[in-house]
Amino acid sequence: MQAKMKTKKTQKQLVAFALATALAFMAARALLSLFRSRRKGCPEIKIRINLTTSEILNLADCIVSKSKKIHDSVAVVPLDKVAYSNVIMPLAELEAEQSYLVQSCLLPRMVATSKDVREASVEAEKIIDAHNVKCSMREDVYLVVKAFAARGEWLDPEAQRYVNRLSLDKTENGKLRVNDKPTHTYPILRHCKVGATRKAVAVAKDQRCLTENTKILEELVQLRHKMARLLGYSNYAEYALENQMAKTPFKVMEFLVDISENISKSAAKELQRLRDLKREEEGEAVFGMEDLQYYMHKAEELEFEIDYATVKQYFPVDSVTSGILRIYEQLFCLKFETVQEAEVWHPDVSLYSVFDSSCNQLLGFFYLDMYTRDGKFSHACVIALQDGCLMQNGTHQVHHICSRVSLAKFSGIRVESDFVELSSQLLENLCHESEILKMMSGFYKDIHKPVPDEVCRALKKKRKSFSGLKAKQKIVLCLFDQIIHTNEVVDTKALLRDLYPKEMLHIPLLEGTNPAASLMHLATGYDARCYNFIWSEVFAADMFLSKFKGDSLNWSVGIQYKNKVLAPGGSKDALDILHEFLEREPSQEGYMKEHFA
């Protein structure tokens, strides 16, 4: 009797569970149906950009529900029955299917005009991130993936790379009020003649969140180190760099020290010139970190005599935008078209379609949202909304649009973090060539009148000025980043007090400061990888000097770059991509020659 009652109770529970599951599935289908029905203009664009607050939160719940269902199905695959079709493919398809849904939830937090919508997007991000953290900690799924990896089944290189990543992955008084944001501090440090004011601003800038963030950073470093040790690594940097171009902390330290030593002589000459300028203007006052930007700017004004008010007149935004697109069209055999009457989140936003001009094949789309406004994310960035569609504030869109891979994991700029900036750094090199500057310019009263030759020469020469000191400022923070992530317990303030005078040619750290407390890269995905920017700068200079110098718009080289560097996305090792394009090992010589010769 008790057994029958128990059986009936179990059956009722199963019926209730099945009903709840069916209702959840129907709700998800209904929401997605509504989601799709609202598409306008371009059916190829799956991302939705004007969702309401409730739609955003409901969609986030659907994303989590579908993801949990797939992870649950993978987790119960018997270890002796693992196959690509029941383990790897469901996870890869889930990632591809949900990428645009996730971005539909997250994009509004950065661009929506409604505060309520932005807040809903932030809440959706928390929901999705919390779920992703749980997924990343699922040992049951990991063991199934690991069992498949251990079988050694033959896979094409891209699929094998995806499996490898899955099995290794275990993000009133008349005075002016000044705040500590770069929009205020940078102009003051660059233009203020009063040394005491510069110092006060520099100290305030490097004391931001000093007490709170120093403690948080040092605890964060300890937790990262413990996590890495649990996973079998000697330190966190070793773990973080395993899938990067550099591979090891030793290689990064070797790279940074080598660059630092090679530029020290140039940096010392540059610093002496700045000290002489300060002596002329302020007497025998000690030269400090607060003086670098001001006297570098003053020296450049004296040497180059560039009237930036006049220069700006040759670079109206429409001329620059259309010029950059023409450069891409010529180099990479592309064609850009503005999508008329496109659905956008603000009148300033434009939508472009991108075609392969050789065959008129549609490659993708990108939104261009260039201007600041209240509530908008304030830093330049690129966001991959879906494969072939992105929201663009920087120079990465071509890399994303031109990638040709099978798996979403490796599409576009989903490459090693020390490789992702190479394409934008290469463009920066190109944009200082006279031929390219003229394509991007046009006098605002007569756009057919490009920037004069003498201005082109001055801008290029100015770019190389104080290269040593500018690089030293980057290197000191990169070294700091590596040191704290190769040690478990570090006094960050004491470390910077020691590093600064050694690397900055005896210029001490400002008393009572800790720049690391406000260096967001240490907590936003660049931990142990702050070297990425100077690494990319060095190897982009190598590519530019080897392939593009003197013939910036060489179509043949551009197509090689498109096919060998951009097309693979992250499906191949970045070092192999670079080696294949250069036809040799990458080198620092191009960087030294371009900036210090």
C-alpha positions as CSV (number, residue, x, y, z in Angstrom):
1,M,0.0,0.0,0.0
2,Q,2.8,2.4,1.0
3,A,4.7,1.4,-2.2
4,K,1.6,2.3,-4.4
5,M,1.1,5.6,-2.6
6,K,4.8,6.4,-3.1
7,T,4.6,5.4,-6.8
8,K,1.5,7.7,-7.3
9,K,3.3,10.5,-5.5
10,T,6.4,10.1,-7.8
11,Q,4.1,10.0,-10.9
12,K,2.5,13.3,-9.8
13,Q,5.9,14.9,-9.2
14,L,7.0,13.8,-12.7
15,V,3.8,15.1,-14.3
16,A,4.2,18.4,-12.5
17,F,7.9,18.6,-13.5
18,A,7.0,17.8,-17.1
19,L,4.2,20.4,-17.1
20,A,6.5,23.1,-15.7
21,T,9.2,22.2,-18.2
22,A,6.7,22.4,-21.1
23,L,5.3,25.7,-19.9
24,A,8.9,27.1,-19.6
25,F,9.6,25.9,-23.1
26,M,6.4,27.4,-24.5
27,A,7.2,30.7,-22.8
28,A,10.7,30.7,-24.3
29,R,9.3,29.8,-27.7
30,A,6.8,32.6,-27.5
31,L,9.4,35.2,-26.4
32,L,11.7,34.2,-29.2
33,S,8.9,34.2,-31.7
34,L,8.1,37.8,-30.6
35,F,11.8,38.5,-30.7
36,R,12.1,37.4,-34.3
37,S,8.9,39.1,-35.5
38,R,10.3,42.5,-34.6
39,R,13.1,42.3,-37.1
40,K,13.2,45.2,-39.6
41,G,15.3,46.0,-42.7
42,C,18.0,43.3,-42.8
43,P,16.8,39.7,-42.1
44,E,20.4,38.6,-41.8
45,I,20.8,40.6,-38.6
46,K,19.6,38.6,-35.7
47,I,20.6,41.0,-32.9
48,R,17.7,43.0,-31.5
49,I,18.5,46.5,-30.4
50,N,15.2,48.0,-29.0
51,L,14.0,45.5,-26.5
52,T,11.9,46.6,-23.5
53,T,13.0,46.1,-19.9
54,S,10.7,43.1,-19.5
55,E,11.8,41.6,-22.8
56,I,15.5,41.9,-21.8
57,L,15.0,40.2,-18.4
58,N,12.8,37.4,-19.9
59,L,15.3,36.8,-22.6
60,A,18.1,36.5,-20.1
61,D,16.0,33.8,-18.2
62,C,15.5,32.0,-21.5
63,I,19.2,32.1,-22.3
64,V,20.0,30.6,-18.9
65,S,17.3,28.0,-19.2
66,K,18.5,26.8,-22.6
67,S,22.1,26.8,-21.6
68,K,21.3,24.7,-18.5
69,K,19.4,22.2,-20.5
70,I,22.3,21.7,-22.9
71,H,24.9,21.5,-20.1
72,D,22.7,19.0,-18.3
73,S,22.4,16.8,-21.4
74,V,26.1,16.8,-21.9
75,A,26.8,16.0,-18.2
76,V,24.8,12.7,-18.3
77,V,26.6,11.3,-21.4
78,P,28.3,8.0,-20.2
79,L,32.0,8.4,-20.3
80,D,32.3,5.3,-22.5
81,K,29.7,6.8,-25.0
82,V,31.3,10.2,-25.5
83,A,31.3,11.4,-29.1
84,Y,31.7,14.7,-31.0
85,S,28.0,14.7,-31.8
86,N,26.8,14.4,-28.2
87,V,29.5,16.3,-26.3
88,I,31.3,18.9,-28.4
89,M,28.7,19.8,-31.1
90,P,25.9,20.7,-28.6
91,L,28.2,23.1,-26.7
92,A,29.5,24.7,-29.9
93,E,26.0,25.1,-31.4
94,L,24.8,26.5,-28.1
95,E,27.6,29.1,-28.2
96,A,26.8,30.1,-31.8
97,E,23.0,30.2,-31.2
98,Q,23.1,32.2,-28.0
99,S,25.8,34.8,-28.9
100,Y,23.4,37.2,-30.5
101,L,20.8,36.6,-27.8
102,V,23.3,37.4,-25.1
103,Q,24.4,40.6,-26.9
104,S,20.8,41.6,-27.4
105,C,20.5,41.6,-23.5
106,L,23.9,43.3,-22.9
107,L,24.2,46.0,-25.6
108,P,21.5,48.3,-24.1
109,R,23.5,48.8,-20.9
110,M,26.1,50.7,-23.0
111,V,23.9,52.6,-25.6
112,A,20.2,52.7,-24.6
113,T,18.7,56.2,-24.1
114,S,16.3,54.9,-21.4
115,K,17.8,54.6,-17.9
116,D,15.3,51.8,-17.1
117,V,16.4,49.8,-20.1
118,R,20.1,50.3,-19.2
119,E,19.4,49.1,-15.7
120,A,17.5,46.0,-17.0
121,S,20.4,45.3,-19.2
122,V,22.8,45.5,-16.2
123,E,20.6,43.1,-14.3
124,A,20.5,40.7,-17.3
125,E,24.3,40.8,-17.4
126,K,24.4,39.7,-13.7
127,I,21.9,36.9,-14.4
128,I,23.9,35.6,-17.4
129,D,27.3,36.0,-15.7
130,A,26.2,34.2,-12.6
131,H,25.0,31.3,-14.8
132,N,28.2,31.3,-16.7
133,V,30.2,31.1,-13.5
134,K,28.2,28.1,-12.5
135,C,28.7,26.4,-15.9
136,S,32.4,27.0,-15.7
137,M,32.5,25.2,-12.3
138,R,30.5,22.1,-13.4
139,E,32.8,19.2,-12.9
140,D,30.3,16.8,-14.4
141,V,30.5,18.6,-17.8
142,Y,34.2,19.0,-17.6
143,L,34.8,15.3,-17.0
144,V,32.7,14.4,-20.0
145,V,34.6,16.9,-22.2
146,K,37.9,15.6,-20.8
147,A,36.8,12.0,-21.6
148,F,36.2,12.9,-25.2
149,A,39.5,14.8,-25.5
150,A,41.3,11.7,-24.1
151,R,39.9,9.5,-26.9
152,G,42.2,11.3,-29.3
153,E,39.6,11.2,-32.1
154,W,40.7,12.8,-35.3
155,L,39.3,16.3,-35.8
156,D,40.0,19.1,-38.2
157,P,42.4,21.7,-36.7
158,E,39.8,24.2,-35.8
159,A,37.6,21.7,-34.0
160,Q,40.6,20.3,-32.2
161,R,41.6,23.7,-31.0
162,Y,38.0,24.2,-29.7
163,V,38.2,20.9,-27.8
164,N,41.6,21.9,-26.4
165,R,40.1,25.2,-25.1
166,L,37.1,23.5,-23.6
167,S,39.2,21.0,-21.7
168,L,41.6,23.6,-20.4
169,D,39.1,26.4,-19.5
170,K,38.5,25.8,-15.6
171,T,35.6,37.7,-16.9
172,E,30.1,79.5,-6.1
173,N,33.6,80.9,-5.4
174,G,34.3,81.2,-9.1
175,K,36.7,78.3,-9.2
176,L,36.5,75.4,-11.6
177,R,35.6,72.0,-10.2
178,V,38.0,69.3,-11.4
179,N,37.4,65.6,-11.2
180,D,39.8,62.7,-11.4
181,K,38.6,61.4,-14.8
182,P,41.0,61.5,-17.8
183,T,38.9,64.1,-19.5
184,H,40.0,66.5,-16.8
185,T,43.4,65.2,-15.6
186,Y,45.0,64.7,-19.0
187,P,44.5,68.3,-20.2
188,I,45.7,69.7,-16.9
189,L,48.8,67.5,-16.8
190,R,49.5,68.4,-20.5
191,H,48.8,72.2,-20.4
192,C,49.0,73.6,-16.9
193,K,52.0,75.8,-16.3
194,V,51.8,75.7,-12.5
195,G,54.0,72.9,-11.2
196,A,52.2,72.7,-7.9
197,T,48.8,72.3,-9.6
198,R,50.1,69.6,-11.9
199,K,51.5,67.7,-8.9
200,A,48.3,68.0,-6.9
201,V,46.3,66.7,-9.9
202,A,48.8,63.9,-10.6
203,V,48.7,62.8,-6.9
204,A,44.9,62.9,-6.8
205,K,44.7,60.8,-10.0
206,D,47.0,58.1,-8.6
207,Q,45.2,58.1,-5.2
208,R,41.8,57.1,-6.7
209,C,40.2,54.4,-4.6
210,L,43.6,53.9,-2.9
211,T,42.6,52.3,0.3
212,E,39.7,50.2,-1.0
213,N,41.2,49.0,-4.3
214,T,44.7,48.3,-3.0
215,K,43.2,45.8,-0.6
216,I,40.9,44.3,-3.2
217,L,43.7,44.0,-5.8
218,E,46.1,42.3,-3.3
219,E,43.3,39.9,-2.3
220,L,42.5,39.2,-5.9
221,V,46.1,38.4,-6.7
222,Q,46.2,35.9,-3.8
223,L,42.9,34.2,-5.0
224,R,44.2,34.0,-8.6
225,H,47.4,32.4,-7.4
226,K,45.4,29.8,-5.3
227,M,43.2,29.0,-8.2
228,A,46.2,28.5,-10.5
229,R,47.9,26.2,-7.9
230,L,44.7,24.1,-7.6
231,L,44.8,23.7,-11.4
232,G,48.4,22.5,-11.3
233,Y,50.2,25.7,-12.3
234,S,53.1,27.3,-10.4
235,N,51.5,30.8,-10.5
236,Y,48.6,32.7,-12.0
237,A,50.7,34.2,-14.8
238,E,51.6,30.7,-16.0
239,Y,47.9,29.8,-16.1
240,A,46.8,33.1,-17.8
241,L,49.5,32.9,-20.5
242,E,49.2,29.3,-21.6
243,N,46.9,30.1,-24.5
244,Q,48.6,33.4,-25.5
245,M,51.2,34.0,-28.1
246,A,53.9,34.5,-25.4
247,K,53.0,31.2,-23.7
248,T,55.0,31.7,-20.5
249,P,55.8,34.5,-17.9
250,F,59.5,34.0,-18.7
251,K,58.9,34.9,-22.3
252,V,56.9,38.1,-21.3
253,M,59.6,39.2,-18.8
254,E,62.3,38.6,-21.3
255,F,60.4,40.6,-24.0
256,L,59.8,43.5,-21.6
257,V,63.3,43.6,-20.2
258,D,64.8,43.4,-23.7
259,I,62.7,46.3,-25.0
260,S,63.4,48.4,-21.8
261,E,67.2,47.9,-22.1
262,N,67.2,48.7,-25.9
263,I,65.4,52.0,-25.4
264,S,67.1,53.2,-22.2
265,K,69.7,55.2,-24.1
266,S,67.1,57.1,-26.2
267,A,64.8,57.6,-23.1
268,A,67.7,59.1,-21.1
269,K,68.4,61.6,-23.9
270,E,64.7,62.5,-24.0
271,L,64.5,62.9,-20.3
272,Q,67.6,65.2,-20.1
273,R,65.9,67.5,-22.7
274,L,62.8,67.7,-20.6
275,R,64.8,68.5,-17.5
276,D,66.6,71.3,-19.3
277,L,63.2,72.7,-20.3
278,K,61.9,72.6,-16.7
279,R,65.1,74.3,-15.5
280,E,64.5,77.1,-18.0
281,E,60.9,77.6,-16.9
282,E,60.9,76.7,-13.2
283,G,64.5,76.9,-12.0
284,E,66.1,74.1,-10.1
285,A,62.8,72.4,-9.0
286,V,63.0,68.6,-9.0
287,F,61.7,66.8,-12.1
288,G,58.8,64.4,-11.2
289,M,56.2,62.2,-12.8
290,E,53.8,65.2,-12.8
291,D,56.1,67.0,-15.3
292,L,56.3,64.4,-18.0
293,Q,53.2,65.2,-20.0
294,Y,53.6,69.0,-19.7
295,Y,57.2,69.2,-20.9
296,M,56.8,66.6,-23.6
297,H,54.0,68.6,-25.0
298,K,56.0,71.8,-24.7
299,A,59.0,70.3,-26.4
300,E,56.8,69.1,-29.3
301,E,55.3,72.5,-29.7
302,L,58.8,74.1,-29.9
303,E,60.1,71.5,-32.4
304,F,57.3,70.8,-34.7
305,E,55.3,74.1,-34.7
306,I,52.1,72.2,-35.5
307,D,49.0,74.4,-35.2
308,Y,46.5,71.8,-34.2
309,A,43.6,74.2,-34.6
310,T,44.6,74.4,-38.3
311,V,45.3,70.6,-38.6
312,K,41.9,69.8,-37.3
313,Q,40.3,71.7,-40.1
314,Y,41.6,69.1,-42.5
315,F,40.0,66.2,-40.6
316,P,36.2,66.6,-40.4
317,V,34.7,63.4,-39.1
318,D,32.9,62.5,-42.3
319,S,36.1,62.8,-44.3
320,V,38.0,60.6,-41.8
321,T,35.3,58.0,-41.7
322,S,34.8,57.7,-45.5
323,G,38.6,57.8,-45.9
324,I,39.2,54.9,-43.6
325,L,36.5,52.9,-45.3
326,R,38.1,53.6,-48.7
327,I,41.4,52.4,-47.4
328,Y,39.8,49.1,-46.3
329,E,38.1,48.8,-49.6
330,Q,41.3,49.2,-51.6
331,L,43.4,47.0,-49.3
332,F,41.1,44.2,-48.6
333,C,38.8,44.1,-51.7
334,L,35.7,45.2,-49.7
335,K,32.7,47.4,-50.4
336,F,30.8,49.3,-47.6
337,E,27.2,50.5,-48.0
338,T,25.1,52.5,-45.6
339,V,21.9,50.7,-44.7
340,Q,19.1,53.3,-45.1
341,E,16.3,53.5,-42.6
342,A,17.9,50.9,-40.3
343,E,16.6,50.3,-36.9
344,V,19.1,51.9,-34.5
345,W,19.2,52.9,-30.8
346,H,20.1,56.6,-31.4
347,P,20.0,59.0,-34.3
348,D,23.8,59.3,-34.3
349,V,24.2,55.6,-35.1
350,S,24.8,54.3,-38.6
351,L,24.5,50.7,-39.9
352,Y,26.8,49.5,-42.7
353,S,26.7,46.4,-44.8
354,V,30.0,44.9,-46.0
355,F,30.5,43.0,-49.2
356,D,33.4,41.2,-50.9
357,S,33.8,43.5,-53.9
358,S,35.2,40.7,-56.1
359,C,32.0,38.7,-56.0
360,N,29.5,41.0,-54.3
361,Q,29.1,38.4,-51.5
362,L,27.6,39.8,-48.3
363,L,30.1,39.4,-45.5
364,G,28.4,41.1,-42.6
365,F,27.3,44.3,-40.9
366,F,28.5,46.8,-38.3
367,Y,26.9,49.6,-36.4
368,L,29.0,52.8,-36.0
369,D,28.3,54.8,-32.8
370,M,31.1,57.4,-32.5
371,Y,29.8,60.2,-30.3
372,T,29.7,60.5,-26.5
373,R,26.3,61.0,-24.7
374,D,24.9,60.6,-21.3
375,G,24.6,57.0,-20.1
376,K,26.7,55.6,-23.0
377,F,29.8,53.5,-22.3
378,S,32.7,56.0,-22.4
379,H,35.6,53.9,-23.6
380,A,36.4,53.0,-27.2
381,C,35.5,49.4,-27.9
382,V,34.2,46.9,-30.4
383,I,31.4,44.4,-29.5
384,A,30.7,41.3,-31.5
385,L,26.9,41.1,-31.5
386,Q,26.7,38.0,-33.7
387,D,28.9,36.3,-36.3
388,G,29.2,39.0,-39.0
389,C,27.6,41.8,-37.0
390,L,29.2,44.1,-34.5
391,M,28.9,47.4,-32.7
392,Q,31.9,49.5,-33.5
393,N,33.8,52.3,-31.7
394,G,37.3,51.4,-32.7
395,T,39.3,49.8,-35.5
396,H,38.6,46.1,-35.2
397,Q,35.6,45.7,-37.4
398,V,37.5,44.5,-40.5
399,H,39.1,41.7,-38.5
400,H,35.7,40.5,-37.4
401,I,34.0,40.9,-40.7
402,C,36.8,39.2,-42.7
403,S,37.2,36.1,-40.5
404,R,36.1,32.9,-42.0
405,V,35.8,30.1,-39.5
406,S,33.3,27.3,-38.7
407,L,33.0,27.7,-34.9
408,A,31.8,30.8,-33.1
409,K,34.5,30.3,-30.5
410,F,37.1,31.5,-33.0
411,S,35.2,34.0,-35.1
412,G,36.5,37.6,-35.6
413,I,38.6,39.0,-32.8
414,R,38.2,36.0,-30.5
415,V,41.9,35.5,-30.7
416,E,44.8,35.4,-28.3
417,S,44.6,38.7,-26.2
418,D,48.2,39.5,-27.1
419,F,47.2,39.3,-30.8
420,V,43.9,41.1,-30.8
421,E,45.4,44.6,-31.0
422,L,47.8,43.9,-33.9
423,S,45.3,44.9,-36.6
424,S,44.5,48.3,-35.0
425,Q,48.2,48.9,-34.4
426,L,48.9,48.1,-38.0
427,L,46.3,50.6,-39.1
428,E,47.9,53.2,-36.8
429,N,51.2,52.7,-38.6
430,L,49.5,53.0,-42.0
431,C,47.6,56.2,-40.9
432,H,50.9,58.1,-40.5
433,E,51.9,57.6,-44.1
434,S,51.3,60.7,-46.3
435,E,49.3,58.7,-48.9
436,I,46.9,57.5,-46.2
437,L,46.6,60.8,-44.4
438,K,45.6,62.5,-47.6
439,M,42.9,59.8,-48.2
440,M,41.5,60.5,-44.8
441,S,41.6,64.3,-45.0
442,G,39.7,67.1,-46.7
443,F,39.6,70.8,-45.7
444,Y,36.2,71.5,-44.1
445,K,35.4,74.3,-46.6
446,D,36.7,72.2,-49.5
447,I,36.9,68.5,-48.9
448,H,38.8,68.0,-52.2
449,K,41.8,69.8,-50.6
450,P,43.8,67.3,-48.6
451,V,46.2,67.9,-45.7
452,P,49.4,69.6,-47.0
453,D,52.6,67.5,-47.4
454,E,54.5,69.5,-44.7
455,V,51.8,68.7,-42.1
456,C,52.0,65.0,-43.0
457,R,55.8,65.0,-42.5
458,A,55.4,66.9,-39.2
459,L,52.7,64.6,-37.9
460,K,54.8,61.5,-38.7
461,K,57.9,63.0,-37.1
462,K,55.9,64.0,-34.0
463,R,54.7,60.4,-33.6
464,K,58.2,59.3,-33.0
465,S,59.0,62.0,-30.4
466,F,59.7,60.8,-26.9
467,S,59.1,57.2,-27.9
468,G,61.5,56.0,-25.3
469,L,59.8,57.7,-22.3
470,K,56.4,56.8,-23.6
471,A,57.4,53.1,-23.9
472,K,59.0,53.2,-20.5
473,Q,55.8,54.3,-18.9
474,K,54.0,51.3,-20.4
475,I,56.7,48.9,-19.5
476,V,56.9,49.7,-15.8
477,L,53.2,48.8,-15.4
478,C,53.6,45.7,-17.5
479,L,56.5,44.5,-15.3
480,F,54.4,45.3,-12.2
481,D,51.6,43.2,-13.7
482,Q,53.9,40.2,-14.3
483,I,55.6,40.4,-10.9
484,I,52.3,40.4,-8.9
485,H,50.9,37.5,-10.9
486,T,54.0,35.4,-10.5
487,N,53.9,35.8,-6.7
488,E,51.3,34.9,-4.1
489,V,51.7,37.8,-1.7
490,V,52.8,41.3,-2.9
491,D,52.8,44.7,-1.3
492,T,51.7,46.6,-4.5
493,K,52.7,50.1,-3.2
494,A,56.2,49.0,-2.1
495,L,56.7,47.2,-5.4
496,L,55.8,50.3,-7.4
497,R,58.0,52.5,-5.2
498,D,60.9,50.1,-6.1
499,L,60.1,49.7,-9.8
500,Y,59.4,53.3,-10.8
501,P,62.9,54.8,-10.2
502,K,64.6,51.7,-11.8
503,E,62.5,51.8,-15.0
504,M,61.8,55.5,-15.2
505,L,65.4,56.6,-15.0
506,H,65.4,57.6,-11.3
507,I,62.1,59.5,-11.4
508,P,60.4,58.4,-8.2
509,L,56.8,57.3,-7.7
510,L,54.7,60.2,-6.4
511,E,54.5,60.1,-2.6
512,G,51.4,58.5,-1.2
513,T,50.1,57.1,-4.4
514,N,49.5,53.7,-5.9
515,P,48.6,53.9,-9.7
516,A,47.7,50.2,-9.6
517,A,44.6,50.9,-7.5
518,S,43.0,52.6,-10.5
519,L,44.5,50.5,-13.3
520,M,41.3,48.9,-14.5
521,H,43.1,46.4,-16.7
522,L,44.2,44.5,-13.7
523,A,40.6,43.6,-12.9
524,T,38.9,43.5,-16.3
525,G,40.5,40.7,-18.2
526,Y,44.1,41.9,-18.7
527,D,45.5,40.4,-15.5
528,A,49.0,39.0,-16.3
529,R,48.4,40.4,-19.8
530,C,48.9,44.1,-19.6
531,Y,51.9,43.6,-21.9
532,N,49.4,42.9,-24.8
533,F,49.5,46.5,-26.0
534,I,53.2,47.0,-26.3
535,W,53.6,43.4,-27.6
536,S,51.1,44.2,-30.4
537,E,52.8,47.5,-31.1
538,V,56.1,45.8,-31.6
539,F,54.9,43.1,-33.9
540,A,52.6,45.4,-35.8
541,A,55.6,47.5,-36.6
542,D,57.4,44.4,-37.9
543,M,54.4,43.6,-40.2
544,F,54.2,47.2,-41.4
545,L,57.9,47.7,-42.1
546,S,58.2,44.2,-43.8
547,K,55.1,44.4,-46.0
548,F,53.5,47.8,-46.2
549,K,56.2,50.5,-45.8
550,G,56.6,52.5,-49.0
551,D,53.6,50.9,-50.7
552,S,50.8,51.3,-48.1
553,L,47.9,50.5,-50.5
554,N,49.5,47.4,-52.2
555,W,46.4,45.4,-53.0
556,S,48.3,42.1,-53.3
557,V,49.8,42.5,-49.8
558,G,46.4,43.6,-48.5
559,I,44.8,40.4,-49.8
560,Q,47.6,38.3,-48.3
561,Y,47.0,40.0,-44.9
562,K,43.2,39.5,-45.2
563,N,43.5,35.8,-46.1
564,K,46.4,34.9,-43.8
565,V,45.9,37.1,-40.7
566,L,42.2,38.2,-40.6
567,A,40.4,35.2,-42.1
568,P,41.6,32.5,-39.6
569,G,40.2,34.5,-36.6
570,G,41.3,32.4,-33.6
571,S,41.2,29.0,-35.3
572,K,45.0,28.9,-35.6
573,D,47.8,29.8,-33.2
574,A,48.5,33.5,-33.5
575,L,52.3,32.9,-33.7
576,D,51.7,30.6,-36.6
577,I,49.5,33.2,-38.3
578,L,52.2,35.8,-37.9
579,H,55.0,33.5,-39.1
580,E,53.0,32.5,-42.2
581,F,52.3,36.2,-43.1
582,L,55.9,37.4,-42.5
583,E,57.4,34.2,-43.9
584,R,59.9,34.2,-40.9
585,E,59.9,34.5,-37.2
586,P,58.6,37.9,-35.9
587,S,61.2,40.3,-34.7
588,Q,61.6,43.5,-32.5
589,E,63.9,45.0,-35.1
590,G,61.1,46.7,-37.1
591,Y,59.8,48.4,-33.9
592,M,63.3,49.7,-33.0
593,K,63.9,50.9,-36.5
594,E,60.6,52.6,-36.9
595,H,60.6,54.4,-33.5
596,F,64.2,54.9,-32.5
597,A,66.4,54.9,-35.7
